[in-house]
Amino acid sequence: MVQAQFRTAYFHPRYWLTWLGIAALYLVTLLPYPLIRRIGFTLGRLFMRIGKRRVKIAERNLELCFPDMSREARAQILQENFESTGMAVMETGMAWFWPDWRVKKIFQVEGLEHMRKAQAEQRGVLLIGVHFLTLELGARVFGMYNPGVGVYRPNNNPLMDWLQTWGRLRSNKYMIDRKDVKGMIRALRAGEIIWYAPDHDYGPRRSVFVPLFAVDKAATTTGTSILMQAADPALVAFAPIRNKDGSGYRLVISPAIQGFPMDDEVAAAAFMNRVVEKEILRAPGQYMWLHRRFKTRPEGESSLY
């Protein structure tokens, strides 16, 4: 269990540059949303010009997942993706610094009744949130209506780790390190909501190779099976989607997912990848394609990158 604890050591000169970045992000979030959006998109286009390695990774991911899509269509998704990447920086600041009333003003929430139904069964809820670039802000909104337990990777910068923990605790009860599987199981058994992302390549350990879009062998975590077998929670997916017309966001909470293969971790991983595909297709340009999703290959197979 992780709580935010500020230390006077964070005033040391080695953190001054970090404080400068925090202050700049805070000041930008004071601006009207249309202007924040314009700044975010501009930042993303700049990153696309200078971040050539990430551009190649995203291009390759899109090519691997959607080989039948035209180059023009994939190029459009790529452009939207980098604009969303820049906007993700702004949305992180919005998630951490905005008051509740301002966040609610730009969000439409759909499907709250599905969470109420899942919680009425007096079970924990394993909340599936794939890595949309809007996720930080979406998690803030979700927690405003359904406070739960956040799962996270500690930041290497202690000051940033404190800030992200503080920001996320604005709408979460507490945080758990993503490696603390026992802590997640305890929380689920206690009836808590646990946010979980099964969509990245976490390496060969506790992974199996199953299809994801057009990739036949995508290394996929078996962690979902471990949590489901140990705690038998309800399984619910949610997706925070940025409206293309600049009017704000939709938080879509889906009905509880049925039919999870409890006794077969390979079938379960393939099942979860189909859930991931469905969520990504809600807004493919807003998904985190910059991650090397297919970096882990079966023994003897060459890299896809």
Buried (B, 14 or more C-beta within 10 A) or exposed (E): EBEBEEEEEBEEEEBEEBBEEBEEBEEBBEEEBEEBBBBBBEBBBEBBEEBEEBBEBBBBBBBBBBEEBEEEEBEBBBBBBBBBBBBBBBBBBBBBBBEEEEBBEBBBBBBEEBBEEBBEEEBBBBBBBBBBBBBBBBBBBBBBBBBBBBBBEBEEBBBBBBBBBBBBBBBBBBBBBBEBBEBBBBBBBEBBBBBBBBBBBBEEEBBBBBBBBEBEBBBBBBBBBBBBBBBBBBBBBBBBBBEEEEEEBBBBBBEBBEEBBEEEBBBBBBBBBEBBBBBBEBBBBBBBBBBBBBBBBEEEEEEBE
